[in-house]
């Protein structure tokens, strides 16, 4: 028997929010990657590198962090103190960081493997990379259509990271379900859906992948 569908306000050709839901509250993907960082916050310590800003370094590392670096390719970003292309491994420091936080970045860089090689090079021995990757998302608002290259699955993340990190030192987990995917694409905010809906996991409908890799 076919289940009747009541589309309501979802029968539309434009999303409810075109800004991930920022204009309505908190974007849904933040729930997953902030919980991921919070769970591994004990590893956000010592010398830490983050991209664009150090919001998560400060939020989850706190006093455990002795040195906080911010990397960007764009020199107009005054919050950054390192201006380097992550694809250019020759200019990057070696064995410097106890932790690197790389959230929602890899998908907007054409040579994603160069990025993984770079963060591996920059990590100290036993240093920890905390990386998040989108499975489903609108085209990046900043990078736009010509600068948004990739989406990842748990399998592709494992395939890529195993090339550079010992597979026994990798923990890869996906999050999401069909409902949160629809809500995220529509720009519905975190505050507008229930926790039990967020926490339900369906391996066939991941919203994002989180990777913890130890050098």
HELIX and SHEET records of a PDB file:
HELIX    1   1 UNK A    8  UNK A   10  5                                   3    
HELIX    2   2 UNK A   28  UNK A   39  1                                  12    
HELIX    3   3 UNK A   41  UNK A   43  5                                   3    
HELIX    4   4 UNK A   55  UNK A   56  1                                   2    
HELIX    5   5 UNK A   57  UNK A   61  3                                   5    
HELIX    6   6 UNK A   62  UNK A   64  5                                   3    
HELIX    7   7 UNK A   89  UNK A   91  5                                   3    
HELIX    8   8 UNK A  106  UNK A  108  5                                   3    
HELIX    9   9 UNK A  112  UNK A  122  1                                  11    
HELIX   10  10 UNK A  154  UNK A  161  1                                   8    
HELIX   11  11 UNK A  167  UNK A  169  5                                   3    
HELIX   12  12 UNK A  178  UNK A  186  1                                   9    
HELIX   13  13 UNK A  190  UNK A  192  5                                   3    
HELIX   14  14 UNK A  195  UNK A  199  1                                   5    
SHEET    1   A 7 UNK A  82  UNK A  83  0                                        
SHEET    2   A 7 UNK A  65  UNK A  72  1                                        
SHEET    3   A 7 UNK A  46  UNK A  51  1                                        
SHEET    4   A 7 UNK A  97  UNK A 103  1                                        
SHEET    5   A 7 UNK A 123  UNK A 134  1                                        
SHEET    6   A 7 UNK A 208  UNK A 214 -1                                        
SHEET    7   A 7 UNK A 170  UNK A 175 -1                                        
END                                                                             
